[in-house]
């Protein structure tokens, strides 16, 4: 596994732990379809939450949230619709969130949760 993949997997694990500690229930992880992949699908009370996780080792090349463009949000909306189609009857309401994880080579990881990015 490439170092980038290891960092990404670590970030997703930290993001999932953060979401659980915030009271969300993880419903699905790394769900794939022909259109792409959703990092985390969670439930927050009556909402199904589609979470994009962006992990970096530093902010030297920008904050992780900076990589979430309008094109990326549109793709996440399509993926959310595909997930809902595949899991009929599970979503009364949906939202799209993002979690930024910065994992320095030394020290403690920083996690930011941005709700309703779209």
Sine and cosine of phi, psi and omega as CSV:
sin_phi,cos_phi,sin_psi,cos_psi,sin_omega,cos_omega
0.00,0.00,0.75,-0.66,-0.01,-1.00
-0.93,0.38,0.44,-0.90,-0.02,-1.00
-0.83,0.55,-0.62,0.78,0.02,-1.00
-0.88,0.47,-0.65,0.76,0.01,-1.00
-0.93,0.37,-0.62,0.78,0.04,-1.00
-0.90,0.44,-0.70,0.71,0.02,-1.00
-0.88,0.47,-0.70,0.72,0.01,-1.00
-0.89,0.46,-0.68,0.73,0.02,-1.00
-0.90,0.43,-0.65,0.76,0.04,-1.00
-0.89,0.46,-0.68,0.73,0.03,-1.00
-0.88,0.48,-0.67,0.74,0.02,-1.00
-0.91,0.41,-0.62,0.78,0.06,-1.00
-0.89,0.46,-0.71,0.71,0.01,-1.00
-0.90,0.43,-0.64,0.77,0.02,-1.00
-0.90,0.44,-0.70,0.72,0.01,-1.00
-0.87,0.49,-0.70,0.71,0.03,-1.00
-0.87,0.49,-0.66,0.75,0.01,-1.00
-0.89,0.45,-0.71,0.71,0.00,-1.00
-0.89,0.45,-0.67,0.74,0.03,-1.00
-0.88,0.48,-0.69,0.72,0.00,-1.00
-0.92,0.38,-0.36,0.93,0.05,-1.00
-1.00,0.04,0.04,1.00,0.09,-1.00
0.99,-0.16,0.08,1.00,0.03,-1.00
-1.00,0.05,0.45,-0.89,0.06,-1.00
-0.96,-0.28,0.81,-0.59,0.03,-1.00
-0.97,0.25,0.82,-0.58,-0.03,-1.00
-0.98,-0.21,-0.59,0.81,-0.07,-1.00
-0.40,-0.92,0.49,-0.87,0.08,-1.00
-0.69,-0.72,0.63,-0.78,0.05,-1.00
0.79,0.61,0.70,0.72,0.02,-1.00
-0.96,0.28,0.77,-0.64,-0.06,-1.00
-0.86,-0.50,0.54,-0.84,0.16,-0.99
-0.55,-0.83,-0.08,-1.00,-0.05,-1.00
-0.90,0.43,-0.34,0.94,-0.04,-1.00
-1.00,0.01,-0.23,0.97,-0.02,-1.00
0.57,-0.82,-0.44,-0.90,-0.09,-1.00
-0.71,-0.71,0.63,-0.78,0.15,-0.99
-0.98,-0.19,0.76,-0.65,-0.02,-1.00
-0.92,0.39,-0.83,0.57,-0.05,-1.00
-0.63,-0.78,0.68,-0.73,0.17,-0.99
-0.88,-0.47,0.78,-0.62,-0.05,-1.00
-0.73,-0.69,0.22,-0.97,0.09,-1.00
-0.89,-0.45,0.76,-0.65,0.08,-1.00
-0.82,-0.57,1.00,-0.09,-0.12,-0.99
0.84,0.54,-0.92,-0.39,-0.05,-1.00
-1.00,-0.03,-0.03,1.00,-0.04,-1.00
-0.98,-0.19,0.60,-0.80,0.23,-0.97
-1.00,-0.08,0.78,-0.63,-0.10,-1.00
-0.91,-0.41,0.83,-0.55,0.05,-1.00
-0.98,-0.17,0.88,-0.48,-0.17,-0.99
-0.91,-0.40,0.85,-0.53,0.12,-0.99
-1.00,-0.07,0.81,-0.58,-0.01,-1.00
-0.96,-0.30,0.79,-0.61,0.06,-1.00
-0.86,-0.52,0.85,-0.53,-0.07,-1.00
-0.87,-0.48,0.68,-0.73,0.06,-1.00
-0.67,-0.74,0.36,-0.93,0.07,-1.00
-1.00,0.01,-0.27,0.96,0.06,-1.00
-0.29,-0.96,0.04,-1.00,0.07,-1.00
-0.97,-0.24,0.31,0.95,-0.02,-1.00
-0.81,0.59,-0.62,0.79,0.00,-1.00
-0.96,-0.29,0.37,0.93,0.04,-1.00
0.92,-0.39,0.37,-0.93,0.02,-1.00
-0.95,0.31,0.55,-0.83,0.00,-1.00
-0.81,0.58,-0.59,0.81,-0.01,-1.00
-0.90,0.44,-0.41,0.91,-0.02,-1.00
-0.90,0.44,-0.33,0.94,-0.02,-1.00
-1.00,0.07,-0.01,1.00,0.02,-1.00
-1.00,-0.08,1.00,-0.09,-0.05,-1.00
-1.00,-0.04,0.12,-0.99,0.07,-1.00
-0.87,0.49,-0.60,0.80,0.04,-1.00
-0.90,0.44,-0.67,0.74,0.01,-1.00
-0.91,0.42,-0.67,0.75,0.01,-1.00
-0.90,0.43,-0.65,0.76,0.04,-1.00
-0.88,0.47,-0.65,0.76,0.05,-1.00
-0.90,0.44,-0.66,0.75,0.03,-1.00
-0.89,0.45,-0.60,0.80,0.05,-1.00
-0.90,0.44,-0.68,0.73,0.02,-1.00
-0.90,0.44,-0.66,0.75,0.02,-1.00
-0.91,0.41,-0.63,0.77,0.04,-1.00
-0.88,0.47,-0.68,0.73,0.03,-1.00
-0.90,0.44,-0.65,0.76,0.01,-1.00
-0.91,0.42,-0.66,0.75,0.02,-1.00
-0.89,0.46,-0.70,0.71,0.00,-1.00
-0.89,0.46,-0.63,0.77,0.05,-1.00
-0.88,0.47,-0.62,0.78,-0.02,-1.00
-0.98,0.22,-0.29,0.96,-0.04,-1.00
-0.80,-0.60,0.87,0.50,-0.08,-1.00
-0.78,0.62,0.67,-0.74,0.08,-1.00
0.99,0.15,0.13,0.99,-0.06,-1.00
-0.99,-0.12,-0.31,0.95,-0.14,-0.99
-0.87,-0.49,0.90,-0.43,0.15,-0.99
-0.99,0.11,-0.64,0.77,0.03,-1.00
-0.58,-0.82,0.51,-0.86,0.01,-1.00
-0.78,-0.62,0.35,-0.94,0.16,-0.99
-0.51,-0.86,0.33,-0.95,0.03,-1.00
-0.88,-0.47,0.84,-0.55,0.02,-1.00
-0.90,-0.44,0.21,-0.98,0.12,-0.99
-0.72,-0.70,0.58,-0.81,0.09,-1.00
-0.83,-0.56,0.82,-0.58,0.07,-1.00
-0.98,-0.18,0.76,-0.65,0.02,-1.00
-0.82,-0.57,0.82,-0.57,0.08,-1.00
-0.91,-0.41,0.90,-0.45,-0.07,-1.00
-0.91,-0.42,1.00,-0.05,0.02,-1.00
-0.94,0.34,0.37,-0.93,0.01,-1.00
-0.88,0.47,-0.48,0.88,0.09,-1.00
-0.74,-0.67,0.62,-0.79,0.03,-1.00
0.97,-0.26,-0.14,-0.99,-0.11,-0.99
-1.00,-0.08,0.61,-0.79,0.05,-1.00
-0.93,0.36,0.55,-0.83,0.08,-1.00
-0.95,-0.30,0.70,-0.71,-0.02,-1.00
-0.78,-0.63,0.77,-0.64,0.07,-1.00
-0.82,-0.57,0.71,-0.70,-0.01,-1.00
-0.90,-0.44,0.90,-0.44,0.01,-1.00
-0.95,-0.31,0.90,-0.44,-0.02,-1.00
-1.00,0.03,0.54,-0.84,0.09,-1.00
0.82,0.57,0.90,0.44,0.01,-1.00
-0.96,0.27,-0.21,0.98,0.03,-1.00
-0.84,-0.53,0.00,0.00,0.00,0.00
